[in-house]
Amino acid sequence: MTVLMKVVVKAIPAPATQPLRHLILRPNQPVDECIYPGDEDSGTAHFGAFLEGKLIGVASIYNQSLEGEGSPDVWRIRGMVTLEEMRGRGCGGRLLEACFDHAQSHNGDEIWCNARTTVMGFYERFGFRKQGEEFDLPGIGPHFVMVAKLDGDLNLPAGSGAVREYTLRATH
């Protein structure tokens, strides 16, 4: 039997992302390693997914080109995580949707991320394509750069509004 659950995705302050970033992305590093350059920049946005008031996933989006500079049309997703027990239910896709909406509302036309090799399939399902060779981030693991155009490559439903409510599968 499939049980449905209501998940709310909304903007959150940068510090609210750090506990999940630390727990999942950088558990063997100091918490300060979960404060990323650009977290407090004016164009940066952070989104949280909540189930019954509990933060279950986060994602951040920065106005940053692949070369590391700000570019009005290129955006970077970083620090995207979902609690392990919540994976495979659609929460990550809803966080991506919020990030894409933010970039598009700021005239973005391209999004990229450094994707761990273990989650490349997730990004590919949403229109991202691998760019370049695999590389290793010391202490974190193997990654690929993944890139998507905001002009139709993306496989996401249209979103609207700053706070979104979704009904997702509680079991998969």
Backbone torsions as a table, in degrees:
resi	resn	phi	psi	omega
1	MET	NA	132.2	177.8
2	THR	-92.7	129.1	177.3
3	VAL	-106.3	139.3	179.7
4	LEU	-100.3	150.3	179.3
5	MET	-135.1	151.3	179.5
6	LYS	-100.2	121.6	178.9
7	VAL	-113.9	135.0	177.6
8	VAL	-109.7	128.5	175.6
9	VAL	-111.1	126.4	-179.1
10	LYS	-150.5	164.4	176.9
11	ALA	-66.8	142.4	178.7
12	ILE	-135.4	159.5	176.4
13	PRO	-74.0	155.3	-178.3
14	ALA	-51.4	-46.8	-178.0
15	PRO	-59.7	-24.6	-179.6
16	ALA	-69.9	-18.7	179.0
17	THR	-79.6	-23.5	-168.5
18	GLN	-64.2	-40.8	179.5
19	PRO	-59.5	-43.7	179.0
20	LEU	-72.3	-37.9	175.4
21	ARG	-56.5	-45.0	-178.0
22	HIS	-68.0	-47.5	-177.4
23	LEU	-58.3	-42.3	-170.9
24	ILE	-105.8	-44.1	-173.9
25	LEU	-87.5	-35.4	-173.6
26	ARG	-138.5	54.4	-175.4
27	PRO	-66.4	-23.0	-177.5
28	ASN	-99.4	13.1	179.9
29	GLN	-120.6	161.6	176.7
30	PRO	-61.9	150.7	179.4
31	VAL	-56.3	-33.2	179.1
32	ASP	-58.3	-23.9	177.7
33	GLU	-69.8	-9.9	179.6
34	CYS	-95.2	4.2	171.8
35	ILE	-98.3	110.1	-173.9
36	TYR	-95.2	147.7	173.6
37	PRO	-56.7	134.4	179.6
38	GLY	91.7	-5.2	-179.6
39	ASP	-53.9	-35.3	-176.1
40	GLU	-103.0	8.2	177.9
41	ASP	-64.1	151.2	-174.3
42	SER	-63.2	-32.2	-179.4
43	GLY	-86.0	-12.6	-178.5
44	THR	-71.4	144.1	176.7
45	ALA	-132.2	145.5	178.3
46	HIS	-125.0	136.3	-178.7
47	PHE	-125.8	143.6	176.7
48	GLY	-123.4	144.1	173.5
49	ALA	-106.1	128.8	-175.8
50	PHE	-121.0	136.3	173.0
51	LEU	-121.5	116.8	-177.8
52	GLU	51.1	41.1	177.1
53	GLY	82.9	-6.3	-179.6
54	LYS	-95.0	130.8	177.9
55	LEU	-71.5	118.9	-176.6
56	ILE	-115.4	-8.8	179.1
57	GLY	-166.3	151.6	177.9
58	VAL	-140.6	157.0	172.9
59	ALA	-154.2	146.4	178.5
60	SER	-127.0	149.4	178.1
61	ILE	-133.2	133.5	-173.8
62	TYR	-124.5	145.4	173.1
63	ASN	-81.3	91.8	-174.1
64	GLN	-151.2	128.1	177.2
65	SER	-79.6	171.4	177.4
66	LEU	-61.0	-26.0	179.2
67	GLU	-83.7	-2.5	176.2
68	GLY	95.9	-4.6	-179.3
69	GLU	-95.4	159.2	173.5
70	GLY	-70.8	138.0	177.2
71	SER	-143.8	129.2	-173.0
72	PRO	-58.8	-23.5	-174.9
73	ASP	-109.7	1.8	-177.9
74	VAL	-120.1	131.6	-175.9
75	TRP	-129.8	148.7	-178.6
76	ARG	-118.5	131.4	171.8
77	ILE	-93.4	135.2	-177.9
78	ARG	-148.3	151.8	175.5
79	GLY	66.4	33.3	-179.4
80	MET	-86.8	123.7	-179.6
81	VAL	-145.7	151.3	171.8
82	THR	-134.5	138.6	176.8
83	LEU	-53.2	139.6	-174.7
84	GLU	-53.8	-42.3	-177.6
85	GLU	-70.7	-9.0	179.9
86	MET	-105.1	-1.1	-177.7
87	ARG	-71.8	149.7	177.2
88	GLY	83.6	12.5	-177.4
89	ARG	-116.0	-1.5	177.5
90	GLY	106.3	-5.7	-177.6
91	CYS	-63.5	-44.4	-179.9
92	GLY	-60.5	-40.4	177.7
93	GLY	-62.6	-36.0	179.0
94	ARG	-70.9	-34.9	174.8
95	LEU	-66.3	-41.5	175.8
96	LEU	-59.5	-43.3	179.7
97	GLU	-56.6	-44.6	179.2
98	ALA	-62.3	-41.2	178.7
99	CYS	-65.1	-44.2	179.7
100	PHE	-63.2	-42.4	177.7
101	ASP	-59.3	-41.2	179.5
102	HIS	-62.9	-47.8	-179.6
103	ALA	-62.5	-44.3	179.9
104	GLN	-63.8	-36.4	179.3
105	SER	-69.3	-14.8	176.1
106	HIS	-109.2	26.8	176.5
107	ASN	62.9	27.6	176.3
108	GLY	-73.5	147.5	175.5
109	ASP	-128.5	-1.7	177.6
110	GLU	-145.9	144.2	178.2
111	ILE	-130.5	143.0	177.2
112	TRP	-141.6	165.4	175.3
113	CYS	-157.5	161.7	167.6
114	ASN	-94.8	108.2	-176.1
115	ALA	-100.4	130.5	172.2
116	ARG	-59.6	143.7	-177.9
117	THR	-59.0	-28.0	-178.6
118	THR	-70.4	-16.0	-178.5
119	VAL	-120.6	15.5	179.5
120	MET	-58.0	-40.0	-179.8
121	GLY	-59.2	-37.0	177.2
122	PHE	-59.3	-50.6	-178.5
123	TYR	-66.4	-37.6	178.6
124	GLU	-62.1	-36.0	178.0
125	ARG	-62.1	-22.5	-178.5
126	PHE	-105.4	18.9	172.4
127	GLY	95.5	1.7	177.4
128	PHE	-77.2	148.5	176.8
129	ARG	-126.3	141.5	178.7
130	LYS	-65.8	138.6	177.2
131	GLN	-129.0	120.2	177.5
132	GLY	83.6	-166.6	-175.5
133	GLU	-96.4	161.0	174.9
134	GLU	-62.6	143.3	176.3
135	PHE	-138.0	160.7	-177.1
136	ASP	-111.8	129.4	171.2
137	LEU	-95.4	113.8	-175.8
138	PRO	-52.7	131.5	179.3
139	GLY	80.3	-5.0	-177.5
140	ILE	-120.7	-47.2	176.1
141	GLY	127.7	-175.4	-176.0
142	PRO	-72.6	141.1	-178.2
143	HIS	-139.6	163.7	166.7
144	PHE	-129.4	148.9	168.4
145	VAL	-77.4	131.6	177.7
146	MET	-121.2	137.0	-175.3
147	VAL	-132.2	142.4	175.2
148	ALA	-139.0	144.0	174.1
149	LYS	-88.9	142.2	179.5
150	LEU	-88.3	13.9	-177.0
151	ASP	-102.3	23.1	176.0
152	GLY	130.6	-10.5	177.9
153	ASP	-66.5	-26.5	-169.2
154	LEU	-76.1	141.0	-179.7
155	ASN	-106.3	67.3	-177.6
156	LEU	-133.6	148.5	172.5
157	PRO	-71.1	154.1	178.2
158	ALA	-68.2	138.9	178.9
159	GLY	-114.7	167.7	176.3
160	SER	-159.4	149.9	176.4
161	GLY	83.8	161.2	-177.0
162	ALA	-81.3	-28.8	178.2
163	VAL	-118.4	127.6	-178.8
164	ARG	-120.5	141.2	173.8
165	GLU	-115.2	135.9	-179.1
166	TYR	-131.4	150.3	171.1
167	THR	-105.2	118.8	-178.0
168	LEU	-120.5	165.2	178.2
169	ARG	-71.2	133.0	175.3
170	ALA	-83.8	-25.0	176.0
171	THR	-128.8	153.5	177.6
172	HIS	-134.2	NA	NA
